[in-house]
Amino acid sequence: MRRMLRACVLIFFVLNLSADLFAQSVVINEIMAMNKDAVFDPDFHQSGDWIELYNRGLSTQSLAGYYLTDDPNNLQKWRIPEATIAANQYLLVWADGRDQVVNNMHTNFKLSASGEWLALVGPDGAIADSLSFGQQFEDISYGREQDHYFTIGYFK
């Protein structure tokens, strides 16, 4: 009887943990806070900080009502314009302080090369995903390994 109870508790825990881990399909996947020559911004013909969002879900996700922020005291710092991300696709957002949409999206804040906290906030005001990062290096990005959500590191 004790074994059965332990097995039920374990199954309940694993199912709840799995539901929490995979409930959010759009995540902050990768950032670059010292972009000198790695990625070129076609809107303004220069390099700038950027944030890559990734939809790891099985269907297209709307970003209507979502925000990006680097300020835990202002979770609605920059509202993402109406956009969608198809399943297993990426969306690059320039974090260059321009606060506009030309052909691409540009946030009203820049990333700190000395490190900071970054969050994707859902329409309900809850943090959907976040990423904390330390010192950044020129033309080296930082983020999650493709198929390994919890493996985070630098990319050349």
N, C-alpha and C positions, 0 to 999 in steps of 0.2 A: 504494500500500500504506500509506503514512504517513497519507494522508487517511482511509482506512478505519479505521486504528487510532485516530486522533484522534476520529473519529465514534463509534466503539464506546466509547471512554473517556468521552466527553461524555455519551452516552446512559446509561451505567452510573452516572455521577455524578448526573445529573438524576433518574433513577429512585430511587436511594438517598436523595437529598435529599427528594424528594417523599414517599417512604414515611416518613421521619423527621418531616416537617412535619405530616403528616396522620394519623399513627398515633394520636395522642391526640385523641379527639373532644370530651371535656368540658374546658373551659378556664375560667380566671378571666376573665370578660368585662369587668366594670365594678365599680368600688367607689365608695363615698362615705364620707369620713372626717370630714366636718363637716356632718352632716345636722341642720339646725335645723327646717326646715318643708317640705322637698321630698318626703319619703316618710314616711308615718305607720305606726308599728308597731301593728297591731291587737291584739296580745297584751297589751302593757303601756301602750297609749294614750299613746305618746310617740314622739318621733323618736330615731333612733340610727344608728350606723355600719352599713353593710351591704356585702355582697359578692354580686355576681351571677355565678353559674355559667351557662355556655351549652353546650348539646350541639350542636356543629356537624356531628355525624355523621348517618348515614342511618337509624339505628335507636335505640331506647330503650337508654339506658345505666344500669347499676346503679352506685350510689356506695358499695355495701357495702365496707367496709374502707378507704375513703378518709379522708384527714385534711386539715384546713386548718391552716396555721401561719403565724405572723409571726416565728418564731424559727428561724434556720438551725441552731441547736444542739439543737432539739427538733422534729423533723419529725413527731412524733405528738402535737402539742399539743392538737388538738381533733378527735376522731373524728366524722365525719359519720354521723348515724343512718341506718338503712336507708332509702334513698330511690332513686328513679329519675328520670331526666330524659328525656322523649320527644325524638325527633329535632327539631332546630331549635327547641327550647324552652329556657326559662330557669328557674333556681331562685334565689330570693333567700334569703340567709342573713344574719341579723342579727349583726353583730360588736359586741355590746354588753356582753360580759363576764358574761352571766347563766348560761351553761352549762346550758341546758335546752331542751326541746321542749314548747311549749304547742300552738298550732296551726301555728306556724312554728319554724324552727330558730334557736337563739341560741348563738353560740360562747362560749368561756371567755376570750376576749380582745377588746380594742377595737383599732381602727385608729388609728394615729398621724397626726394632721393635719399634722405636720411632715415626714411621708414615712417610708417604710419598704419592706421586702420582704415579699411575701406568696406563699405556695405552696400548691398542691394536690398532695398526696402520694398515690400509688397504694398499693394493698394490698401491693405488693412492697417498699415503702419508698423507691421511686425518685420523684423529683420529676416529676410528670406535667405541670405547668405552673407558671409563676411570673410575678409582675408586680412590678416595682419602681416606686415612685412618689415624687415629691418633694412639696413643699409643696401642701397642699390648701386649698380655699376653700369658704366657707359655701354650702351647697346647690348645689354644682357637683360633678358626678361626674367620674370619670376612668376611661378604659378603651379598649377596642378598638372601632374602627369596625365596624359590622355587616358584612359581606361583605369586610372588609379586615383580616385577622388581624394584620398587622404595622403597621397605622396606629393609633397610640395618641395620645389627647389628652383634653381636657376637654370636658364636655357640660353645657349649661345646662338 
